[in-house]
Structures are given as C-alpha cells and as structure tokens.
Amino acid sequence: METFIDIGLVITSLALIASVILQSKGAGLGGLTGADTGTVFTARRGIEKTLFGATIALSILFFVLAILALVLGL
C-alpha cells in the first residue's frame, strides 16, 4: 500500500511541476525588454482556465497523498 502511495506522489509531483511550468508564459525573459509584465492581469479563458483548475486539483491531491503517506508511515 505504501508503495502505491509513493508512486502516486511521484507521478502527482511531476504532473504538478509540469502544470506550473506551462502556466509561466515566458515570464523569465519578460524583464529583458524593459516592459513591466507583472502589472498586467488578464482573465483566464479556455486552456488557461483548465490548466489553472488542474493545477489546483493536482496540488490538493499531492497534499492528501503526502498526509496519507505520513499517517501510514507511523
């Protein structure tokens, strides 16, 4: 049972990392142009909204699995 939880944690963490990376829309290079990209807020539509919801769901699943692994590890 603990092995399945560990595998689930690894898969969930990799999916969570991927979803967070996909959400950052080139923010790393935005400072090079001199434009202030931190003050622009846009509404999430389409795939951005789906990706945002998936990130929240993955983070909740990750925390549940982490707490479950802690409880079963005792």
C-alpha positions in Angstrom: 0.0 0.0 0.0 2.8 2.4 0.8 4.5 1.7 -2.5 1.4 2.7 -4.4 1.2 6.0 -2.4 4.9 6.7 -3.1 4.4 6.1 -6.8 1.3 8.3 -6.7 3.3 11.0 -5.0 6.0 10.9 -7.7 3.5 11.0 -10.6 1.5 13.7 -9.0 4.5 15.8 -8.2 5.8 15.5 -11.8 2.4 16.5 -13.2 2.2 19.4 -10.8 5.6 20.7 -11.8 4.6 20.4 -15.5 1.4 22.3 -15.0 3.2 25.1 -13.1 5.8 25.4 -15.8 3.2 25.5 -18.5 1.5 28.4 -16.7 4.5 30.6 -16.7 4.2 32.3 -20.1 7.8 33.2 -20.7 8.0 35.4 -17.6 11.7 34.7 -17.3 12.5 36.8 -20.4 10.0 39.5 -19.8 12.3 41.6 -17.8 14.8 41.9 -20.7 12.5 44.1 -22.8 12.0 46.7 -20.2 8.3 46.2 -20.1 6.6 45.7 -16.7 4.8 42.4 -17.2 3.9 42.0 -13.5 1.1 44.5 -13.5 -0.9 43.1 -16.4 -3.8 40.8 -15.4 -6.0 39.0 -17.9 -9.0 36.7 -17.5 -8.3 33.0 -17.8 -10.1 31.5 -20.7 -10.0 28.2 -22.5 -7.0 26.1 -21.9 -5.5 28.5 -19.3 -8.6 28.1 -17.1 -8.5 24.3 -17.5 -4.7 24.3 -16.7 -5.3 26.5 -13.6 -8.0 24.2 -12.4 -5.8 21.1 -13.0 -3.0 22.7 -11.0 -5.3 23.3 -8.1 -6.6 19.7 -8.2 -3.1 18.3 -8.5 -1.9 20.3 -5.5 -4.8 19.1 -3.4 -4.2 15.5 -4.5 -0.5 15.9 -3.7 -1.2 17.2 -0.2 -3.7 14.4 0.5 -1.2 11.8 -0.6 1.6 13.3 1.4 -0.6 13.3 4.6 -1.7 9.8 3.9 1.9 8.7 3.5 2.7 10.3 6.8 -0.1 8.7 8.6 0.6 5.2 7.2 4.3 5.6 7.9 3.7 5.9 11.6 
